Amino acid sequence: MECLYCKGQMHRGTAPFTIDRKGYHISWDAIPAWVCDQCGESLFETHEVELIQEALTVLDRETANLVTSSSP
């Protein structure tokens, strides 16, 4: 696979994923991804993106419950 940014070769590996969202910070250290040998750019496949989105949906819901339950 060719990197979309620098045209280097990509290989299967892992890459970090970090997001600041709705009052919380999430960081995963090693999500399966395609990683460029030349520039280090990472590309997540559809399956990993869907899993990340599912996890964030649950965290959004649970964070909202936490905030609601702590209100006076």
PDB file of N, CA, C and O in Angstrom, chain B, residues numbered from 101:
ATOM      1  N   MET B 101       0.856  -1.173   0.000  1.00  0.00           N
ATOM      2  CA  MET B 101       0.000   0.000   0.000  1.00  0.00           C
ATOM      3  C   MET B 101       0.900   1.234   0.000  1.00  0.00           C
ATOM      4  O   MET B 101       1.962   1.242   0.624  1.00  0.00           O
ATOM      5  N   GLU B 102       0.464   2.274  -0.706  1.00  0.00           N
ATOM      6  CA  GLU B 102       1.236   3.509  -0.828  1.00  0.00           C
ATOM      7  C   GLU B 102       0.646   4.595   0.078  1.00  0.00           C
ATOM      8  O   GLU B 102      -0.572   4.755   0.153  1.00  0.00           O
ATOM      9  N   CYS B 103       1.514   5.332   0.758  1.00  0.00           N
ATOM     10  CA  CYS B 103       1.091   6.418   1.637  1.00  0.00           C
ATOM     11  C   CYS B 103       0.429   7.528   0.825  1.00  0.00           C
ATOM     12  O   CYS B 103       0.927   7.923  -0.230  1.00  0.00           O
ATOM     13  N   LEU B 104      -0.685   8.018   1.324  1.00  0.00           N
ATOM     14  CA  LEU B 104      -1.415   9.088   0.641  1.00  0.00           C
ATOM     15  C   LEU B 104      -0.661  10.419   0.680  1.00  0.00           C
ATOM     16  O   LEU B 104      -0.903  11.290  -0.156  1.00  0.00           O
ATOM     17  N   TYR B 105       0.249  10.582   1.643  1.00  0.00           N
ATOM     18  CA  TYR B 105       0.921  11.872   1.834  1.00  0.00           C
ATOM     19  C   TYR B 105       2.285  11.950   1.164  1.00  0.00           C
ATOM     20  O   TYR B 105       2.586  12.919   0.466  1.00  0.00           O
ATOM     21  N   CYS B 106       3.121  10.914   1.379  1.00  0.00           N
ATOM     22  CA  CYS B 106       4.489  11.008   0.857  1.00  0.00           C
ATOM     23  C   CYS B 106       4.810   9.958  -0.202  1.00  0.00           C
ATOM     24  O   CYS B 106       5.905   9.951  -0.764  1.00  0.00           O
ATOM     25  N   LYS B 107       3.856   9.075  -0.470  1.00  0.00           N
ATOM     26  CA  LYS B 107       4.001   7.991  -1.464  1.00  0.00           C
ATOM     27  C   LYS B 107       4.964   6.893  -1.011  1.00  0.00           C
ATOM     28  O   LYS B 107       5.353   6.049  -1.818  1.00  0.00           O
ATOM     29  N   GLY B 108       5.357   6.890   0.272  1.00  0.00           N
ATOM     30  CA  GLY B 108       6.180   5.808   0.811  1.00  0.00           C
ATOM     31  C   GLY B 108       5.365   4.534   0.951  1.00  0.00           C
ATOM     32  O   GLY B 108       4.154   4.536   0.730  1.00  0.00           O
ATOM     33  N   GLN B 109       6.029   3.452   1.317  1.00  0.00           N
ATOM     34  CA  GLN B 109       5.364   2.163   1.503  1.00  0.00           C
ATOM     35  C   GLN B 109       4.802   2.059   2.912  1.00  0.00           C
ATOM     36  O   GLN B 109       5.425   2.491   3.882  1.00  0.00           O
ATOM     37  N   MET B 110       3.607   1.475   3.006  1.00  0.00           N
ATOM     38  CA  MET B 110       2.961   1.285   4.300  1.00  0.00           C
ATOM     39  C   MET B 110       2.968  -0.194   4.651  1.00  0.00           C
ATOM     40  O   MET B 110       2.873  -1.057   3.778  1.00  0.00           O
ATOM     41  N   HIS B 111       3.082  -0.471   5.951  1.00  0.00           N
ATOM     42  CA  HIS B 111       3.049  -1.844   6.433  1.00  0.00           C
ATOM     43  C   HIS B 111       2.082  -1.926   7.612  1.00  0.00           C
ATOM     44  O   HIS B 111       1.757  -0.912   8.230  1.00  0.00           O
ATOM     45  N   ARG B 112       1.626  -3.139   7.916  1.00  0.00           N
ATOM     46  CA  ARG B 112       0.734  -3.341   9.055  1.00  0.00           C
ATOM     47  C   ARG B 112       1.543  -3.212  10.331  1.00  0.00           C
ATOM     48  O   ARG B 112       2.634  -3.765  10.463  1.00  0.00           O
ATOM     49  N   GLY B 113       0.980  -2.473  11.258  1.00  0.00           N
ATOM     50  CA  GLY B 113       1.614  -2.286  12.555  1.00  0.00           C
ATOM     51  C   GLY B 113       0.571  -1.755  13.513  1.00  0.00           C
ATOM     52  O   GLY B 113      -0.603  -2.113  13.426  1.00  0.00           O
ATOM     53  N   THR B 114       0.999  -0.904  14.425  1.00  0.00           N
ATOM     54  CA  THR B 114       0.072  -0.259  15.344  1.00  0.00           C
ATOM     55  C   THR B 114       0.412   1.220  15.412  1.00  0.00           C
ATOM     56  O   THR B 114       1.534   1.634  15.122  1.00  0.00           O
ATOM     57  N   ALA B 115      -0.580   2.002  15.800  1.00  0.00           N
ATOM     58  CA  ALA B 115      -0.394   3.447  15.927  1.00  0.00           C
ATOM     59  C   ALA B 115      -1.219   3.936  17.112  1.00  0.00           C
ATOM     60  O   ALA B 115      -2.246   3.348  17.450  1.00  0.00           O
ATOM     61  N   PRO B 116      -0.763   5.014  17.737  1.00  0.00           N
ATOM     62  CA  PRO B 116      -1.557   5.577  18.829  1.00  0.00           C
ATOM     63  C   PRO B 116      -2.771   6.324  18.289  1.00  0.00           C
ATOM     64  O   PRO B 116      -2.781   6.781  17.146  1.00  0.00           O
ATOM     65  N   PHE B 117      -3.788   6.439  19.130  1.00  0.00           N
ATOM     66  CA  PHE B 117      -4.969   7.240  18.801  1.00  0.00           C
ATOM     67  C   PHE B 117      -5.334   8.023  20.053  1.00  0.00           C
ATOM     68  O   PHE B 117      -5.507   7.444  21.125  1.00  0.00           O
ATOM     69  N   THR B 118      -5.450   9.334  19.917  1.00  0.00           N
ATOM     70  CA  THR B 118      -5.760  10.215  21.038  1.00  0.00           C
ATOM     71  C   THR B 118      -6.853  11.182  20.625  1.00  0.00           C
ATOM     72  O   THR B 118      -6.877  11.669  19.495  1.00  0.00           O
ATOM     73  N   ILE B 119      -7.768  11.456  21.566  1.00  0.00           N
ATOM     74  CA  ILE B 119      -8.843  12.399  21.279  1.00  0.00           C
ATOM     75  C   ILE B 119      -9.244  13.115  22.569  1.00  0.00           C
ATOM     76  O   ILE B 119      -9.312  12.506  23.636  1.00  0.00           O
ATOM     77  N   ASP B 120      -9.507  14.407  22.452  1.00  0.00           N
ATOM     78  CA  ASP B 120     -10.110  15.202  23.519  1.00  0.00           C
ATOM     79  C   ASP B 120     -11.552  15.407  23.123  1.00  0.00           C
ATOM     80  O   ASP B 120     -11.845  15.866  22.019  1.00  0.00           O
ATOM     81  N   ARG B 121     -12.464  15.062  24.035  1.00  0.00           N
ATOM     82  CA  ARG B 121     -13.866  15.027  23.635  1.00  0.00           C
ATOM     83  C   ARG B 121     -14.780  15.236  24.835  1.00  0.00           C
ATOM     84  O   ARG B 121     -14.666  14.520  25.830  1.00  0.00           O
ATOM     85  N   LYS B 122     -15.666  16.186  24.755  1.00  0.00           N
ATOM     86  CA  LYS B 122     -16.743  16.376  25.737  1.00  0.00           C
ATOM     87  C   LYS B 122     -16.277  16.260  27.183  1.00  0.00           C
ATOM     88  O   LYS B 122     -16.934  15.619  28.004  1.00  0.00           O
ATOM     89  N   GLY B 123     -15.150  16.876  27.488  1.00  0.00           N
ATOM     90  CA  GLY B 123     -14.685  16.903  28.864  1.00  0.00           C
ATOM     91  C   GLY B 123     -13.791  15.749  29.283  1.00  0.00           C
ATOM     92  O   GLY B 123     -13.441  15.652  30.460  1.00  0.00           O
ATOM     93  N   TYR B 124     -13.417  14.887  28.382  1.00  0.00           N
ATOM     94  CA  TYR B 124     -12.494  13.816  28.747  1.00  0.00           C
ATOM     95  C   TYR B 124     -11.441  13.635  27.658  1.00  0.00           C
ATOM     96  O   TYR B 124     -11.618  14.063  26.517  1.00  0.00           O
ATOM     97  N   HIS B 125     -10.344  12.992  28.042  1.00  0.00           N
ATOM     98  CA  HIS B 125      -9.218  12.739  27.147  1.00  0.00           C
ATOM     99  C   HIS B 125      -9.021  11.224  27.069  1.00  0.00           C
ATOM    100  O   HIS B 125      -8.915  10.557  28.099  1.00  0.00           O
ATOM    101  N   ILE B 126      -8.972  10.689  25.865  1.00  0.00           N
ATOM    102  CA  ILE B 126      -8.775   9.252  25.654  1.00  0.00           C
ATOM    103  C   ILE B 126      -7.500   9.054  24.839  1.00  0.00           C
ATOM    104  O   ILE B 126      -7.228   9.783  23.885  1.00  0.00           O
ATOM    105  N   SER B 127      -6.738   8.060  25.237  1.00  0.00           N
ATOM    106  CA  SER B 127      -5.522   7.737  24.504  1.00  0.00           C
ATOM    107  C   SER B 127      -5.344   6.217  24.481  1.00  0.00           C
ATOM    108  O   SER B 127      -5.264   5.570  25.525  1.00  0.00           O
ATOM    109  N   TRP B 128      -5.285   5.674  23.285  1.00  0.00           N
ATOM    110  CA  TRP B 128      -4.944   4.268  23.105  1.00  0.00           C
ATOM    111  C   TRP B 128      -3.546   4.234  22.502  1.00  0.00           C
ATOM    112  O   TRP B 128      -3.247   5.001  21.586  1.00  0.00           O
ATOM    113  N   ASP B 129      -2.697   3.360  23.002  1.00  0.00           N
ATOM    114  CA  ASP B 129      -1.300   3.333  22.570  1.00  0.00           C
ATOM    115  C   ASP B 129      -1.051   2.531  21.299  1.00  0.00           C
ATOM    116  O   ASP B 129      -0.130   2.846  20.545  1.00  0.00           O
ATOM    117  N   ALA B 130      -1.852   1.504  21.049  1.00  0.00           N
ATOM    118  CA  ALA B 130      -1.518   0.583  19.957  1.00  0.00           C
ATOM    119  C   ALA B 130      -2.771   0.057  19.267  1.00  0.00           C
ATOM    120  O   ALA B 130      -3.230  -1.049  19.550  1.00  0.00           O
ATOM    121  N   ILE B 131      -3.315   0.857  18.365  1.00  0.00           N
ATOM    122  CA  ILE B 131      -4.454   0.436  17.544  1.00  0.00           C
ATOM    123  C   ILE B 131      -3.892  -0.138  16.231  1.00  0.00           C
ATOM    124  O   ILE B 131      -3.021   0.483  15.623  1.00  0.00           O
ATOM    125  N   PRO B 132      -4.369  -1.301  15.786  1.00  0.00           N
ATOM    126  CA  PRO B 132      -3.891  -1.837  14.507  1.00  0.00           C
ATOM    127  C   PRO B 132      -4.109  -0.818  13.378  1.00  0.00           C
ATOM    128  O   PRO B 132      -5.170  -0.202  13.275  1.00  0.00           O
ATOM    129  N   ALA B 133      -3.089  -0.658  12.544  1.00  0.00           N
ATOM    130  CA  ALA B 133      -3.150   0.361  11.484  1.00  0.00           C
ATOM    131  C   ALA B 133      -2.124   0.047  10.405  1.00  0.00           C
ATOM    132  O   ALA B 133      -1.242  -0.794  10.578  1.00  0.00           O
ATOM    133  N   TRP B 134      -2.267   0.745   9.293  1.00  0.00           N
ATOM    134  CA  TRP B 134      -1.225   0.782   8.270  1.00  0.00           C
ATOM    135  C   TRP B 134      -0.331   1.963   8.633  1.00  0.00           C
ATOM    136  O   TRP B 134      -0.829   3.060   8.887  1.00  0.00           O
ATOM    137  N   VAL B 135       0.985   1.751   8.660  1.00  0.00           N
ATOM    138  CA  VAL B 135       1.928   2.793   9.068  1.00  0.00           C
ATOM    139  C   VAL B 135       2.960   2.982   7.958  1.00  0.00           C
ATOM    140  O   VAL B 135       3.532   2.015   7.454  1.00  0.00           O
ATOM    141  N   CYS B 136       3.187   4.243   7.586  1.00  0.00           N
ATOM    142  CA  CYS B 136       4.149   4.553   6.517  1.00  0.00           C
ATOM    143  C   CYS B 136       5.583   4.393   7.021  1.00  0.00           C
ATOM    144  O   CYS B 136       5.941   4.915   8.077  1.00  0.00           O
ATOM    145  N   ASP B 137       6.397   3.667   6.254  1.00  0.00           N
ATOM    146  CA  ASP B 137       7.810   3.475   6.587  1.00  0.00           C
ATOM    147  C   ASP B 137       8.594   4.772   6.470  1.00  0.00           C
ATOM    148  O   ASP B 137       9.613   4.945   7.138  1.00  0.00           O
ATOM    149  N   GLN B 138       8.129   5.678   5.632  1.00  0.00           N
ATOM    150  CA  GLN B 138       8.887   6.896   5.336  1.00  0.00           C
ATOM    151  C   GLN B 138       8.519   8.063   6.259  1.00  0.00           C
ATOM    152  O   GLN B 138       9.403   8.670   6.863  1.00  0.00           O
ATOM    153  N   CYS B 139       7.223   8.383   6.374  1.00  0.00           N
ATOM    154  CA  CYS B 139       6.820   9.569   7.145  1.00  0.00           C
ATOM    155  C   CYS B 139       6.120   9.246   8.465  1.00  0.00           C
ATOM    156  O   CYS B 139       5.912  10.137   9.288  1.00  0.00           O
ATOM    157  N   GLY B 140       5.755   7.973   8.673  1.00  0.00           N
ATOM    158  CA  GLY B 140       5.118   7.577   9.920  1.00  0.00           C
ATOM    159  C   GLY B 140       3.617   7.799   9.981  1.00  0.00           C
ATOM    160  O   GLY B 140       2.987   7.500  10.995  1.00  0.00           O
ATOM    161  N   GLU B 141       3.040   8.317   8.911  1.00  0.00           N
ATOM    162  CA  GLU B 141       1.591   8.532   8.872  1.00  0.00           C
ATOM    163  C   GLU B 141       0.872   7.199   9.076  1.00  0.00           C
ATOM    164  O   GLU B 141       1.313   6.161   8.583  1.00  0.00           O
ATOM    165  N   SER B 142      -0.248   7.242   9.813  1.00  0.00           N
ATOM    166  CA  SER B 142      -0.997   6.011  10.045  1.00  0.00           C
ATOM    167  C   SER B 142      -2.377   6.106   9.405  1.00  0.00           C
ATOM    168  O   SER B 142      -2.944   7.189   9.259  1.00  0.00           O
ATOM    169  N   LEU B 143      -2.898   4.944   9.030  1.00  0.00           N
ATOM    170  CA  LEU B 143      -4.206   4.838   8.407  1.00  0.00           C
ATOM    171  C   LEU B 143      -4.940   3.673   9.062  1.00  0.00           C
ATOM    172  O   LEU B 143      -4.490   2.529   9.011  1.00  0.00           O
ATOM    173  N   PHE B 144      -6.085   3.990   9.680  1.00  0.00           N
ATOM    174  CA  PHE B 144      -6.889   2.951  10.321  1.00  0.00           C
ATOM    175  C   PHE B 144      -7.898   2.406   9.321  1.00  0.00           C
ATOM    176  O   PHE B 144      -8.481   3.155   8.538  1.00  0.00           O
ATOM    177  N   GLU B 145      -8.096   1.093   9.356  1.00  0.00           N
ATOM    178  CA  GLU B 145      -9.100   0.478   8.487  1.00  0.00           C
ATOM    179  C   GLU B 145     -10.491   0.660   9.099  1.00  0.00           C
ATOM    180  O   GLU B 145     -10.629   1.027  10.266  1.00  0.00           O
ATOM    181  N   THR B 146     -11.505   0.398   8.295  1.00  0.00           N
ATOM    182  CA  THR B 146     -12.895   0.602   8.684  1.00  0.00           C
ATOM    183  C   THR B 146     -13.242  -0.103   9.991  1.00  0.00           C
ATOM    184  O   THR B 146     -13.919   0.475  10.842  1.00  0.00           O
ATOM    185  N   HIS B 147     -12.796  -1.322  10.159  1.00  0.00           N
ATOM    186  CA  HIS B 147     -13.131  -2.087  11.369  1.00  0.00           C
ATOM    187  C   HIS B 147     -12.642  -1.375  12.633  1.00  0.00           C
ATOM    188  O   HIS B 147     -13.384  -1.248  13.606  1.00  0.00           O
ATOM    189  N   GLU B 148     -11.391  -0.913  12.610  1.00  0.00           N
ATOM    190  CA  GLU B 148     -10.845  -0.221  13.780  1.00  0.00           C
ATOM    191  C   GLU B 148     -11.564   1.099  14.030  1.00  0.00           C
ATOM    192  O   GLU B 148     -11.818   1.460  15.179  1.00  0.00           O
ATOM    193  N   VAL B 149     -11.891   1.819  12.964  1.00  0.00           N
ATOM    194  CA  VAL B 149     -12.622   3.089  13.110  1.00  0.00           C
ATOM    195  C   VAL B 149     -13.990   2.835  13.738  1.00  0.00           C
ATOM    196  O   VAL B 149     -14.416   3.582  14.618  1.00  0.00           O
ATOM    197  N   GLU B 150     -14.670   1.797  13.295  1.00  0.00           N
ATOM    198  CA  GLU B 150     -15.986   1.475  13.860  1.00  0.00           C
ATOM    199  C   GLU B 150     -15.881   1.126  15.345  1.00  0.00           C
ATOM    200  O   GLU B 150     -16.730   1.542  16.134  1.00  0.00           O
ATOM    201  N   LEU B 151     -14.853   0.370  15.735  1.00  0.00           N
ATOM    202  CA  LEU B 151     -14.661   0.028  17.148  1.00  0.00           C
ATOM    203  C   LEU B 151     -14.360   1.268  17.986  1.00  0.00           C
ATOM    204  O   LEU B 151     -14.868   1.402  19.099  1.00  0.00           O
ATOM    205  N   ILE B 152     -13.546   2.162  17.464  1.00  0.00           N
ATOM    206  CA  ILE B 152     -13.257   3.411  18.169  1.00  0.00           C
ATOM    207  C   ILE B 152     -14.541   4.218  18.340  1.00  0.00           C
ATOM    208  O   ILE B 152     -14.808   4.737  19.424  1.00  0.00           O
ATOM    209  N   GLN B 153     -15.331   4.325  17.282  1.00  0.00           N
ATOM    210  CA  GLN B 153     -16.589   5.075  17.356  1.00  0.00           C
ATOM    211  C   GLN B 153     -17.552   4.458  18.366  1.00  0.00           C
ATOM    212  O   GLN B 153     -18.217   5.186  19.102  1.00  0.00           O
ATOM    213  N   GLU B 154     -17.637   3.132  18.413  1.00  0.00           N
ATOM    214  CA  GLU B 154     -18.499   2.463  19.392  1.00  0.00           C
ATOM    215  C   GLU B 154     -18.042   2.768  20.807  1.00  0.00           C
ATOM    216  O   GLU B 154     -18.862   3.061  21.677  1.00  0.00           O
ATOM    217  N   ALA B 155     -16.740   2.702  21.043  1.00  0.00           N
ATOM    218  CA  ALA B 155     -16.207   2.986  22.379  1.00  0.00           C
ATOM    219  C   ALA B 155     -16.502   4.429  22.780  1.00  0.00           C
ATOM    220  O   ALA B 155     -16.870   4.689  23.926  1.00  0.00           O
ATOM    221  N   LEU B 156     -16.345   5.362  21.856  1.00  0.00           N
ATOM    222  CA  LEU B 156     -16.613   6.768  22.154  1.00  0.00           C
ATOM    223  C   LEU B 156     -18.093   7.015  22.422  1.00  0.00           C
ATOM    224  O   LEU B 156     -18.436   7.849  23.260  1.00  0.00           O
ATOM    225  N   THR B 157     -18.967   6.308  21.727  1.00  0.00           N
ATOM    226  CA  THR B 157     -20.407   6.429  21.970  1.00  0.00           C
ATOM    227  C   THR B 157     -20.748   6.003  23.393  1.00  0.00           C
ATOM    228  O   THR B 157     -21.511   6.675  24.086  1.00  0.00           O
ATOM    229  N   VAL B 158     -20.177   4.885  23.819  1.00  0.00           N
ATOM    230  CA  VAL B 158     -20.412   4.409  25.187  1.00  0.00           C
ATOM    231  C   VAL B 158     -19.847   5.404  26.198  1.00  0.00           C
ATOM    232  O   VAL B 158     -20.501   5.717  27.193  1.00  0.00           O
ATOM    233  N   LEU B 159     -18.649   5.896  25.950  1.00  0.00           N
ATOM    234  CA  LEU B 159     -18.049   6.870  26.869  1.00  0.00           C
ATOM    235  C   LEU B 159     -18.861   8.161  26.932  1.00  0.00           C
ATOM    236  O   LEU B 159     -19.016   8.735  28.010  1.00  0.00           O
ATOM    237  N   ASP B 160     -19.376   8.624  25.805  1.00  0.00           N
ATOM    238  CA  ASP B 160     -20.230   9.820  25.796  1.00  0.00           C
ATOM    239  C   ASP B 160     -21.443   9.606  26.691  1.00  0.00           C
ATOM    240  O   ASP B 160     -21.777  10.455  27.518  1.00  0.00           O
ATOM    241  N   ARG B 161     -22.102   8.455  26.515  1.00  0.00           N
ATOM    242  CA  ARG B 161     -23.301   8.147  27.298  1.00  0.00           C
ATOM    243  C   ARG B 161     -22.974   8.056  28.782  1.00  0.00           C
ATOM    244  O   ARG B 161     -23.672   8.645  29.607  1.00  0.00           O
ATOM    245  N   GLU B 162     -21.928   7.331  29.126  1.00  0.00           N
ATOM    246  CA  GLU B 162     -21.572   7.142  30.533  1.00  0.00           C
ATOM    247  C   GLU B 162     -21.065   8.442  31.164  1.00  0.00           C
ATOM    248  O   GLU B 162     -21.308   8.692  32.345  1.00  0.00           O
ATOM    249  N   THR B 163     -20.372   9.257  30.395  1.00  0.00           N
ATOM    250  CA  THR B 163     -19.915  10.547  30.912  1.00  0.00           C
ATOM    251  C   THR B 163     -21.114  11.445  31.186  1.00  0.00           C
ATOM    252  O   THR B 163     -21.148  12.139  32.202  1.00  0.00           O
ATOM    253  N   ALA B 164     -22.091  11.438  30.296  1.00  0.00           N
ATOM    254  CA  ALA B 164     -23.313  12.228  30.511  1.00  0.00           C
ATOM    255  C   ALA B 164     -24.031  11.746  31.761  1.00  0.00           C
ATOM    256  O   ALA B 164     -24.533  12.566  32.530  1.00  0.00           O
ATOM    257  N   ASN B 165     -24.095  10.425  31.986  1.00  0.00           N
ATOM    258  CA  ASN B 165     -24.718   9.876  33.194  1.00  0.00           C
ATOM    259  C   ASN B 165     -23.958  10.308  34.444  1.00  0.00           C
ATOM    260  O   ASN B 165     -24.569  10.630  35.463  1.00  0.00           O
ATOM    261  N   LEU B 166     -22.653  10.316  34.372  1.00  0.00           N
ATOM    262  CA  LEU B 166     -21.820  10.712  35.503  1.00  0.00           C
ATOM    263  C   LEU B 166     -22.041  12.180  35.862  1.00  0.00           C
ATOM    264  O   LEU B 166     -22.177  12.530  37.034  1.00  0.00           O
ATOM    265  N   VAL B 167     -22.075  13.028  34.844  1.00  0.00           N
ATOM    266  CA  VAL B 167     -22.276  14.466  35.065  1.00  0.00           C
ATOM    267  C   VAL B 167     -23.665  14.713  35.625  1.00  0.00           C
ATOM    268  O   VAL B 167     -23.831  15.520  36.539  1.00  0.00           O
ATOM    269  N   THR B 168     -24.672  14.022  35.084  1.00  0.00           N
ATOM    270  CA  THR B 168     -26.062  14.187  35.537  1.00  0.00           C
ATOM    271  C   THR B 168     -26.210  13.730  36.985  1.00  0.00           C
ATOM    272  O   THR B 168     -26.886  14.391  37.773  1.00  0.00           O
ATOM    273  N   SER B 169     -25.594  12.620  37.342  1.00  0.00           N
ATOM    274  CA  SER B 169     -25.733  12.086  38.704  1.00  0.00           C
ATOM    275  C   SER B 169     -24.980  12.905  39.737  1.00  0.00           C
ATOM    276  O   SER B 169     -25.303  12.845  40.923  1.00  0.00           O
ATOM    277  N   SER B 170     -23.967  13.681  39.306  1.00  0.00           N
ATOM    278  CA  SER B 170     -23.211  14.478  40.264  1.00  0.00           C
ATOM    279  C   SER B 170     -23.767  15.877  40.431  1.00  0.00           C
ATOM    280  O   SER B 170     -23.281  16.625  41.280  1.00  0.00           O
ATOM    281  N   SER B 171     -24.776  16.261  39.646  1.00  0.00           N
ATOM    282  CA  SER B 171     -25.399  17.585  39.758  1.00  0.00           C
ATOM    283  C   SER B 171     -26.232  17.630  41.036  1.00  0.00           C
ATOM    284  O   SER B 171     -26.869  16.639  41.393  1.00  0.00           O
ATOM    285  N   PRO B 172     -26.234  18.807  41.751  1.00  0.00           N
ATOM    286  CA  PRO B 172     -27.010  18.930  42.996  1.00  0.00           C
ATOM    287  C   PRO B 172     -28.503  18.903  42.777  1.00  0.00           C
ATOM    288  O   PRO B 172     -29.269  18.997  43.735  1.00  0.00           O
TER     289      PRO B 172
END
